[in-house]
Amino acid sequence: MFPETEVAIVGAGPAGLAMAIALADAGFAATVIDLQPRAALAAPPEDGREIALTHSSVETLRVLGLWQRLRADEIGRIREARVSDGDRLHASLDFKAREALGWIVPNHALRRVSFEAAAERPGVRLLPQSRLLRIATTPTQVELEIEDTAQASREPLRSRLFIAADSRFSTARRQLGIAADMHDFGRTMIVCRMRHALAHQEVAHECFGYQRTLAILPLAGDVCSVVLTAEHAAAAQLMELPGEPFAELVEAQFGRRLGRMALLGERHAYPLVTVLARRFTALRSALIGDAAVGMHPVTAHGYNLGLQGVASLTHALCDARAAGRDIGSAQVLAAYGRQHRRDAAVMYHGTNAVAKLYASNGAPQRLARQLILRGAQHLPPLKLAITARLTGRAGLRLPTAAR
């Protein structure tokens, strides 16, 4: 006989665990499958990535009991954001909010608190060191074959609904027969932390240089997250630079506005590839997180969009249960697919268009970049619309049943 669960989730990253917690709090039973050992899930290593959070995302994290678990020194506030083009560091487009545009926390900290919260939920079963080998969906159930890599054994699992949350290069998505559109920008993102002599004043900067893009994100204290984006070959050379010359390069590109800068810890490099699944659902299956939409980091909305997907899918499942409907039915999942695609498509394509424009160095593109910044800066309604999108104040909240 197959062991059973209501919902099976592959991927114990922040999106997959948030989904499991939301489901458990709403009264569903969820099983989470992940290849990493339990120790790595409980204490994730630092990976250099920092996650920007909108107001609605912070509210969702509070509801899930995650925000309260973060340490004070893990939370940075973004009070203002400035965007500049080329070498025009002082001719910028700026965005402000009364309290804060958003907050920023380390990716490994989100992973840690998500695992802690999930492990405490009686409704969540965690299967670490487990590889999903096979997915078989039928009109009435989902049958999975899972390999326990620690015991070199195989275990069957049956569920009413399957959710893929296993990264933008999702193998589960492929097994479900869902195609995805990918765009490789031919660029690499280098991320690291740096200490600086002058206060950052909680201002985030996006500097679109003509050779490379530099983002400076304010963290707690006199520390910032540095995101340097360049073509692959140039990025490889930057990764080989010793710490002091690398810090000097960043300091100079930023116009020394933070004074002396020093590298903290290691640098990490990630290729820039964005992904949009052509559909977010299949027979008794759904995609969330990067498995559904893998965003370009320029607008820092990847995880925020993932939490929107969690909220949308939780709404759909709670509504189905209240109406006595099958949570894995095509009609129920279609409601989620429509909602999340509305949330994702404009953001995905718009972000890619901005990233492509600002990765181009031809004279027409440079002129267009300057005109866009100048125009947006002097059109208050447009700035207000962009600020509303950045703060995410209109985001979908989790249903009451999940609180």
N, C-alpha and C positions, 0 to 999 in steps of 0.2 A: 504494500500500500504506500502511496506517495505521502510524505510529510506535507502538511498544508499550511498556507498563510493566506490572508486576504489579499495583500499587496506585496509583490517582490520587487525590490529595487536593486539595480546593479550600479555601484559607484558610491563610495563612502566619502566623497568630497563634500564641501560646504552645501552644495545644492541638494545632493542626494540625502544627506543627513537632515537638512532642514525639512525636506519632504517627509522623511520618516517621522520626525518629531511632530510636525503639523498633523499628520495622519493619526499618530498615537494619541495626541491631545484631542482629536476629534472622535476618538473611540474606535479607530480601525487598528488592525494588527498588521505590522509591516516587518519584513525580513530584508536586511541590507547585506548585499554580497560585495566583497572587495578583495582584491589580490594581496593587499598589504597586510603584514602581520599586525596584531593588536597593538603591540608596543609602538609601532610607527604611527598608527592612527591616534593613539592616546597622546603621544608627544611628537607631533610632526616637526621635522627639521625646518629651519629657516630657509626660505627659497628666494628671498629678495623681493617678492611681490607684495605690494600694498593695495588694499581694496578700498576704493572710495564708496561711501554709503550715502544715499539720499535720506531725507526725512522719513519717507514711508518705509524704507528698508530698515532704518533704526527702529521704527515702531514695530515692524514685523519681528525683528530680533528680540525686542523686549517681550512681545507676546510669546515667543518660543522659549523665553528664559535664557537667551544667549548673551544679550548685551550686558546683563548684570554680572556675568562671569568674567568679562574682560577686565584686565587690570587698568588702572588709571594711566599708567605709562604706555599702554598699548593703544590709546585713543588720541588721535590728533584731530583738531578741528580746522575746517576750511572756512574762513570768514569771508574771503574774497578770492576771485580767480582773475588772472590777467593773461591775455593771449597777445603775443607779438609776432611780427613777421620779419624774417631775414635778420638784419643787424639793427632793426629799429626797435630796440628794447624799451624805449620810453614812449613809443607811439603804439599804444596797445588798446585792445578791446577789454574792458573790465566788467566783471559781474560781482554784485554785492547782495547780501541778504541781511535782514535786521538782526537775526540771531546767528545763523550760520548757513552757508551754502550746503554744507554736508560735513561728513566726518571721514576719517581714514584710519584703517586698522591693518595690521599685518595679516596676510593670508594664512600663515601657519597658526596665528592666534585664533582666527575664525574656525579653522579646522579642529583645533584643540577643544574649544568650548563646545563646538557642535558634537564632537564625539562624547564629551563628558555628559552633555544633556541627553543624548540618544541612549547612552549606556544606562542611564537612570530610569528610562521609561520602560515600564513592564510590557507595554505594547510593541516594543521594538526588539527584534532579535538580530544580533550582529553576527555575521559569518566572515571573519577575517581569514586571510590566507586561503581564499576560495576563488576559483576561476570558473566563470560561466562558460560551459562548453557548448551547450545547445539550448535553443529556444524553440518550442513547438506550440503554436497557438491554434486553438480550435474555437468554434462558436461558443463553447461552454466553459473553457478553462485554459490556463497556460501551464505547460509542463516544461520544467527546466532540468537540465543535468548539470550538476556542479561538482567540480573536483576540489577536494580538500587537499591542498598541496603539502600540508604538514604531515598528513597521514597517508598520502598517496592513494586516496580512496575516492570513490565517486558517490554522490548522494543525489537522489531525485527530490524535486520540490514542485509542488503544485500550488497555483494561486489563481485568484479571480482576475487580477490585473497585474501587468508587468510594466515597470517604469525604468527607462534607460537614463542614467545620469553619469555615464562613464567617459566624459571628456569630449572635446570637439572632434576627436578622431575615433569616435565610438565604434567598437566592434559589434556591440549589441544592435546599434542602428543598422549596420550592414546586414546582420543576421535577419533583422525584421524586413529587409528588402526596401528600406527607405533611402532614397538617393539624397545626396547633399551637394550644394554648390559651394566650392571652395575658391578662395582667392589668396594666392601667395604674393605678398607685396615685394618679395625679393629683398627684404630688409630684416635686420635683427635688432631686438630690443635688449639693451643692457640695463639691468636694474641693480641698485646698491643703495646703501645708506651713507650719508656724509654728515660730519659735524661741521658747524660753521661759527665764525666769530660774532657775527651780527644777528640779531633776532629776525626771524622770518615773518613776524607779525601775523601769522596764520594765513598767509597769502600763498595760493598755488599759482604757479607760472607754467605756461605752455609756450615755448619759444621755437617757432618754426624756422630754423636756420636753413640756408640753402644747401649745406652739405650734410647736416644732421639735425634732428629735432631733439630738443632738451626740455624735459619736464622737471620741475622742482615742486615737490609736494610737502607741505608742512606736517611734521610729526610732533610728538610731545617733546618739549624742551628745545634746545638749540640743535636739533637734528632734522634733516630732511631726507626724503626719498628722492633719488635721482634716477630718471629714466632717460637714457640716451639711445636714440634710434638712428641707425645708419645702414647703408648697403652692407651685404654679408661680408664682403672682403674687408671693408673699412672697420666693421664691427670686430672682426677677428683680430685685426691689428690693435684696436683699442683694448681688447681683452688681454692682450699680451703686454701692454704697458705696465710698468711697475706702479705701485700705488700713488706715489707722490707726483709723477708726471701726469697720471690720469686725473688726479684731483686738480692739478694746475690747469689742465685743459678745460675741465668743467667750470672751474672758477673764472677762467678767462672768457669762455663763451657766455657766461651769465653776467659779464660786465663787472665782476667782483662786487656785486650788490649785497652779498652776504659775508663779505670780507674773506679772510683765509678759510679754506675748506680742506677737510681731511677725510680720507676714506675710512669707513667703519666696517669691519668684516669683509666678506667676499663679494665679488661681482658675479652676477648670474646672467646668462644669455638665453634668449628665447626667440625663435623665428616668428615672424609676423604672418600668420595665416588665419583668415577669417572663414567661418563656416555657417551656412544657413541650410537646415534640412528642408527639403521640398514639401514635406508634410510633417506634422508633429504627432501624428497618431497612426496606428495600424491596428489589426485585429487584436483586441484586448490589450493593447499596448500604447504607451505614451512616452514622449521624449521631454526631458526638462534640462535646465542648465545649459552647459556648453554642448551637450549632445543635440540640443535643438538649435541653439544659436551661439556661435563662438564669435564674440565681438572683437573689433579692433580696440585697443585700450585708450585711444585718443580721447574718447568721451567718458571713459571710466565707468561705463554702465553695464558691463558684463554680468557681475554678480547681482546688481540691482534687478536686471532683467530676469535673472534666474529666480530671484525671490518672487518676482511678479508671476512667473510660471508656477511656482509652488502655491501661491495664493489662488491663482486661477483654477488649477487642478483640484485643490482642496475644496473650493467653492462648488465645482461641478460634482464632486463625489458626495459632498454633504447634501447637496440638493437632490441627488439621485437617491440616496438612502432615505431622506425625508419623504420622498414620493414613492418609496417601495420599489425602486427600479434597480436593475443590475448595474453595479458600478463599472463593469467592464464592457457594457454595451456600446455599440457604435454611436448611438445617439448621444449618450452621456459624454463620451470622449470627444465627439465632434464639437460640443459646446466649448470644451477647453481649447481645442485646436483653433477655433475661430477667434476666441478671445486673445490667446497668446500670440497668434499671428498678427492681429491688429496691433498689439503692443510692440512686437518685435520688428516687423518688416520695415516700417518707416525709419526706425532707429538704426537698423542694420545697414540699409542702403544709403541713408543719409550720412552715417559715420564713414562708410567706405568711400563715398564721394569726396568728403572733406579730406580724408587721409590720402586719397590719390592726388587731389589738387595740391596738397601741401608737401607731397613727396616729389612734385615736378618742379624743375628749375628753369624751364624755358621762359623767355621774356613775356609771352602772353599769360602764362600761368602766374608769374610773379606779379604782373599788373592786376590780374584777377584777384589774387590773394589780398593785395593792398586795398582794392576797391571794396571787397567783401568786409574786411575789418573796419574800414572807414565808414562804410554804409551802415553796418550794424551798430557801431558806436553812436551814430547820430540818429538812429530810429528807435526811440524809447519803447514803442509797442513790441518791436522785434526783440529788443533786449529783455523785456519782461517775459516774453514767451520762452526765450532760451533759458532764462533764469528759472522759470517754473519747471522746465524739463530737467535742468541740472539738479534742482532740489528734490524733484519727485514728489511734491506735495499732493499731487492728484492721484498717486498710485493706488492700486487695489489693495485693500486690507484683507487679512485673513478673516474667514467667517467666524461668527460668534461661537460656533460649536468647537472651534479649535483653540479657544482661549482657556 
